[in-house]
């Protein structure tokens, strides 16, 4: 029998192994649900519904779901750009601070909802993703993360990696892409020339072994926003990214892909 769960904290680490010392591969944000693959006394191996990413979470950091509850959570509304969405857990009156990109069950009201037997209420009216023009909105949504520090495995304003950045921005714009840069590079359609770029195309960069190691969001044919040290805007040309901080090219352009 398949077991299911949901992240009921603001954000939790998804680790490579069942250990607090293990590498953080990614993060689950509030409301993201998953299948349980394996359990130990302290750890649970899961597969995320959103991007099929697998890893280990602490058994104290999630809430179990029935199959029916899981079905009601897999097509959520997504919180848009906002630094601090305050959510009250009604049973304890504790406040959770939710990051942008968190998921709220779609069948819920805009400010009040339930997960299992627990009721939640937003202190202020939340801002959910809506149908917007992708090309016109992508710069605004991506720029929300400017100056966010780089964090391997991160997916929030308080720490984010390059592919976590592209994934969460696209999530807020109703576009689902995979977690890692090399996985994202296998999606979409190829843009043959830099001069044909549209806002929201993703540019991928490889290392000397030809492995995809970096990704960023094209703002136009001359600028890219990406997470490298922090989320920032840099020039890009046929050679790759020119770092304004370091005054040199730092990432070698491999391919550009379009998703919309």
Secondary structure, 3 states (H helix, E strand, C coil): CCEEEECCCCEEEEECCCCCCCCEEEEEECCCEEEEEEECCCEEEEEECCCCCEEEEECCCCEEECHHHHHCCCCCEEECCCCCEEEEECCCCEEEEECCCCEECCCCCCCEEEECCEEEEECCCCCECCCCCHHHHHHHHHHCCCCCEECCCCEECCEECHHHHHHHHHHHCCCCCCCCHHHHCCCCEECCCHHHCCCCCEEEEECCCCCEEEEEEEEECCEEEEECCEEEEEEEECCEEEECCCCEEEEEEEEEEECC
